[in-house]
Amino acid sequence: VQLQASGGGLVQAGGSLRLSCTTSGIIFAAYDVGWFRQAPGKQRELVARITRGGINEYADSVKDRFTISRDNAKNTVFLEMNSLKPEDAAVYYCNAHYPPRKLNYWGKGTLVTVSS
């Protein structure tokens, strides 16, 4: 199983980035997929998740700024990040979760840096 995240980088505050995570080795459409982030010295936290049924969930801190979507035909989950703030800077990890068997897979992460 592989989850390959991409799209991170350096952006000024107020800017935008689009993260992508392409998976292989799983039946993507059967999984809940999402994005977590971890800033230095902080715990990993949920940013956004989209269930296999298409229900979205967002952290309060990113609501109305970030949008998660998925393309089951491409086995890919996206995170559109707008109006970025310095506090959004972190390593972003994609996650795939299969609730019936409690399977959980992680990508290696992609770094997002936001300059003020």
Buried (B, 14 or more C-beta within 10 A) or exposed (E): EEBBBEBBEEBEBEBEBEBBBBBEEBEBEEBBBBBBBBBEEEEBEBBBBBBBEEEBBBBEEBEEBBBBEBEBEEBBBBBBBBEBBEEBBBBBBBBBBBEEEEEEBBBEBBEBBBEE
